[in-house]
Amino acid sequence: MRGPVAHTALETTNPEMSMALTVDTLVDSLAIRVDGPRAWDEKLTMDWTVTDEGRTRHLLLLLSNGALTYRTRSTDAASETTNRPRPPTSP
């Protein structure tokens, strides 16, 4: 190759690009944009319900100590359980 190399900026804020990402990749792309030192003292919790690739999932996003992490669980009826404390029994 002769001559200067053309530098092309990658546009990461394009909505079409975001729509092509899976939910996991989208959350990862948000996580790498967090400015850790500035967000060190911030606390944030987000509870998302999303449908991706034909399945609905709940994601719990947590911002703590300058890092954005997430947990996911399926919304299958069989996997959902409710735990309640047992009422006290009388003697």
ChimeraX attribute file (.defattr): number of C-alpha atoms within 10 A of each C-alpha:
attribute: neighborCount
match mode: 1-to-1
recipient: residues
	/A:1	4
	/A:2	4
	/A:3	5
	/A:4	6
	/A:5	7
	/A:6	6
	/A:7	6
	/A:8	6
	/A:9	6
	/A:10	7
	/A:11	8
	/A:12	10
	/A:13	8
	/A:14	9
	/A:15	9
	/A:16	9
	/A:17	11
	/A:18	14
	/A:19	10
	/A:20	10
	/A:21	13
	/A:22	12
	/A:23	17
	/A:24	12
	/A:25	12
	/A:26	14
	/A:27	16
	/A:28	14
	/A:29	14
	/A:30	11
	/A:31	18
	/A:32	11
	/A:33	10
	/A:34	15
	/A:35	12
	/A:36	17
	/A:37	10
	/A:38	10
	/A:39	16
	/A:40	14
	/A:41	11
	/A:42	12
	/A:43	13
	/A:44	10
	/A:45	13
	/A:46	11
	/A:47	13
	/A:48	12
	/A:49	15
	/A:50	13
	/A:51	11
	/A:52	12
	/A:53	8
	/A:54	7
	/A:55	10
	/A:56	14
	/A:57	17
	/A:58	15
	/A:59	19
	/A:60	15
	/A:61	18
	/A:62	16
	/A:63	20
	/A:64	16
	/A:65	14
	/A:66	17
	/A:67	19
	/A:68	22
	/A:69	15
	/A:70	17
	/A:71	10
	/A:72	14
	/A:73	13
	/A:74	14
	/A:75	13
	/A:76	10
	/A:77	7
	/A:78	7
	/A:79	8
	/A:80	9
	/A:81	7
	/A:82	4
	/A:83	5
	/A:84	6
	/A:85	5
	/A:86	6
	/A:87	6
	/A:88	6
	/A:89	5
	/A:90	4
	/A:91	3
